[in-house]
Amino acid sequence: MKPVLFVQKVRKSFGENVVLGEVSIEVPEHSATVLIGASGSGKSTLLRCINLLEQIDDGAIYLDQEEITSPLVDVDKARMRMGIVFQSFNLFPHMRVIDNITLAPIKVHKIKKEQAREEAKILLDKFGLLDKAEEFPDRLSGGQQQRVAIIRSIATHPRALLLDEITSALDPVLVNEVLESIKELKKEGMTMIIATHEMSFARLVADEVCFLEKGSIAERGSAAQVLENPQDSRTKEFLRRVIAK
């Protein structure tokens, strides 16, 4: 099966600091690739490179077999085919929930307002937030805001969804409601790359786990293989530290 996303030997440096060193990942359609690793290992930078928020130094990134890192590609059009959710919710505070969700479908994808609002309500209902449609973000809990951010990212029907430590800014009590939303998307076949420090969540959703260490993939494999029977000593040490917390 041809991958939806193909990251080929991508390198990225900030000055003398090599953040990514020839990283390669293939993400087949309807699969979830989970990135694990310590802070500073390159997970967030990799997602930002895939979404073209950072320019790579070398290598190539393909979306549906099209090289989106080519200088000939329209970056904005390439980004329109992906969704991304960050640690911070990044909702527009002056806009109601439903307007946050429908902004891109209406302004960028040129969907009619009535259709965009109807589709947004369907998504809000599915994620248990229909009663919050006319609220402003500051009236929602952190977990609810993050779920709205997820809904906003999928309202444009992206080919791939990128999730960057989406529970790290949440109170532990609110983490589960966000993770449940991602598990639902996984069941529906959303193609995803997920950076997370939640190992139990990774076990449930990952088709492949990649352990990043100093900008390189030190180990990769199924969730059972990497998380329960790691072969690399660096993976073992990382998991030991995470589980001990």
C-alpha positions in Angstrom: 0.0 0.0 0.0 1.4 3.4 -1.0 1.9 5.7 2.0 -0.2 8.8 2.5 2.9 10.4 4.0 6.4 9.6 3.2 9.3 11.3 5.0 12.5 10.5 3.2 15.9 11.1 4.9 14.8 14.5 6.2 17.5 16.7 7.9 16.9 19.8 9.9 19.3 22.0 11.8 19.1 25.2 13.7 22.5 26.8 13.4 25.0 24.2 14.6 22.3 22.2 16.4 21.2 19.1 14.3 17.6 18.5 15.3 16.7 15.9 12.7 19.3 13.6 11.0 18.1 11.7 8.0 14.7 10.7 9.5 12.5 8.4 7.3 8.9 7.5 8.0 6.1 5.9 5.9 2.5 6.3 7.1 0.0 4.1 5.2 -3.6 5.2 4.8 -5.8 4.6 7.8 -2.8 4.0 10.1 -1.4 5.7 13.1 2.3 6.3 13.6 3.3 7.3 17.1 6.5 9.2 17.9 7.9 8.8 21.4 11.1 10.2 22.9 12.4 12.7 25.4 11.9 16.4 25.1 14.3 17.7 22.5 14.4 14.5 20.6 13.0 16.1 17.5 9.3 15.0 17.6 7.7 18.4 17.4 10.2 19.6 14.8 9.5 16.6 12.6 5.7 17.4 12.7 6.4 21.0 11.9 8.5 20.0 9.0 5.8 17.7 7.7 3.3 20.5 7.9 5.8 22.8 6.2 6.0 25.2 9.1 9.7 24.6 9.1 11.8 24.4 6.0 13.9 21.2 5.8 17.7 21.3 5.0 17.8 18.0 3.0 15.6 15.1 2.1 12.0 15.2 0.9 8.4 14.9 2.2 5.7 13.3 0.1 1.9 13.6 0.5 0.0 11.2 -1.7 3.1 10.7 -3.8 3.6 14.4 -4.4 6.7 16.0 -3.1 5.4 18.8 -1.0 8.9 20.0 -0.1 9.6 20.8 -3.8 10.2 24.6 -4.4 7.5 24.3 -7.1 4.8 23.3 -4.7 2.3 25.8 -3.3 2.9 25.5 0.4 -0.6 26.8 1.4 -2.3 24.3 -0.9 -0.2 21.5 0.6 -1.1 22.5 4.1 -4.8 22.6 3.2 -4.6 18.8 2.8 -3.3 18.2 6.4 -4.6 19.0 9.9 -2.4 19.8 12.8 -3.1 20.2 16.5 -0.6 21.6 19.0 -0.1 21.4 22.7 -1.7 24.8 23.2 -5.2 24.9 21.8 -4.7 28.0 19.5 -8.4 28.7 19.3 -9.4 32.3 18.4 -10.6 33.7 21.8 -12.9 36.3 20.2 -14.7 33.7 18.1 -17.4 31.3 19.2 -16.7 27.6 19.0 -18.6 27.0 15.9 -17.0 30.0 14.1 -13.5 28.6 15.1 -14.4 25.4 13.4 -16.0 26.8 10.3 -13.4 29.5 9.6 -11.1 27.4 7.4 -13.8 25.5 5.6 -15.5 28.8 4.6 -12.5 31.0 4.0 -9.9 28.6 2.7 -11.9 25.7 1.2 -14.7 27.9 0.0 -17.5 25.8 1.5 -20.8 27.5 1.8 -21.5 28.9 5.3 -24.7 26.9 5.9 -23.0 23.6 4.9 -19.9 24.3 7.0 -22.0 25.1 10.0 -24.1 21.9 9.6 -21.0 19.8 9.3 -19.5 21.5 12.3 -22.6 20.7 14.4 -22.4 17.1 13.3 -18.8 16.9 14.5 -19.6 18.7 17.7 -22.4 16.3 18.4 -20.2 13.3 17.8 -17.6 14.6 20.3 -20.2 15.5 22.9 -19.8 19.3 22.5 -22.9 20.4 20.5 -24.2 22.4 23.5 -20.9 24.4 23.4 -21.3 25.5 19.8 -22.1 29.2 20.7 -19.7 29.5 23.6 -16.4 31.4 23.6 -13.3 29.3 24.2 -12.6 30.7 27.6 -15.9 29.3 28.8 -14.7 25.7 28.1 -12.4 23.5 30.1 -9.0 22.7 28.8 -10.1 19.3 27.6 -13.1 20.8 25.8 -10.9 23.4 24.1 -8.5 20.7 22.9 -11.4 18.6 21.6 -12.6 21.7 19.7 -9.1 22.2 18.3 -9.2 18.5 17.1 -12.7 19.1 15.5 -11.4 22.2 13.8 -8.5 20.2 12.3 -10.7 17.5 10.9 -13.5 19.8 9.7 -11.5 20.3 6.4 -11.3 16.5 5.8 -7.5 16.3 5.9 -5.6 13.4 4.3 -3.4 13.2 7.4 -3.7 14.5 10.9 -0.7 15.6 12.9 -0.9 15.7 16.7 1.8 17.3 18.8 1.7 16.3 22.5 -1.9 17.4 22.6 -2.4 16.3 26.3 0.7 17.8 27.8 -0.9 21.1 28.7 -3.9 19.5 30.4 -4.8 18.6 33.9 -4.5 14.7 34.3 -8.3 14.6 34.9 -8.9 16.0 31.4 -6.4 13.9 29.5 -8.7 10.9 29.0 -11.5 12.8 27.3 -9.1 14.0 24.7 -7.5 10.6 24.1 -10.9 9.1 23.7 -11.6 11.5 20.9 -8.4 10.3 19.1 -9.2 6.7 19.7 -12.5 7.4 17.9 -10.8 8.9 15.0 -8.5 5.9 14.8 -11.5 3.6 14.6 -12.8 5.7 11.7 -9.6 5.3 9.8 -8.0 8.7 10.1 -4.3 8.7 9.0 -2.3 10.1 11.8 1.2 10.9 13.1 1.0 11.4 16.9 3.8 12.7 19.2 2.9 11.7 22.7 4.3 10.9 26.1 1.2 8.8 27.0 2.6 5.3 26.6 -0.7 3.5 27.5 -2.4 5.6 24.7 0.4 4.7 22.3 -0.2 1.0 22.9 -3.9 1.4 22.0 -3.7 3.4 18.8 -0.2 2.9 17.2 0.3 0.7 14.1 3.9 1.7 14.3 5.9 3.3 17.2 9.1 5.3 16.4 11.5 6.1 19.3 13.4 9.3 18.5 16.8 9.9 20.2 18.7 13.1 19.4 17.0 13.6 16.1 17.2 10.0 14.8 14.9 7.0 14.9 16.7 4.7 17.3 14.0 2.0 17.2 10.7 1.4 15.3 8.2 -1.4 15.2 4.7 -2.4 16.5 3.6 -1.0 19.8 4.0 -4.5 21.4 7.5 -4.8 20.0 8.8 -1.3 20.9 6.9 -0.6 24.2 6.9 -4.1 25.7 10.1 -5.7 24.2 12.5 -3.0 23.1 15.8 -4.0 21.7 17.8 -0.8 21.8 19.3 0.1 25.1 18.3 3.8 24.6 14.6 2.8 24.2 14.8 0.6 27.3 16.3 3.5 29.4 13.7 6.0 28.1 10.8 3.7 28.9 12.2 2.9 32.3 12.3 6.6 33.1 8.8 7.3 31.7 7.2 4.4 33.6 9.0 5.3 36.8 7.3 8.8 36.8 
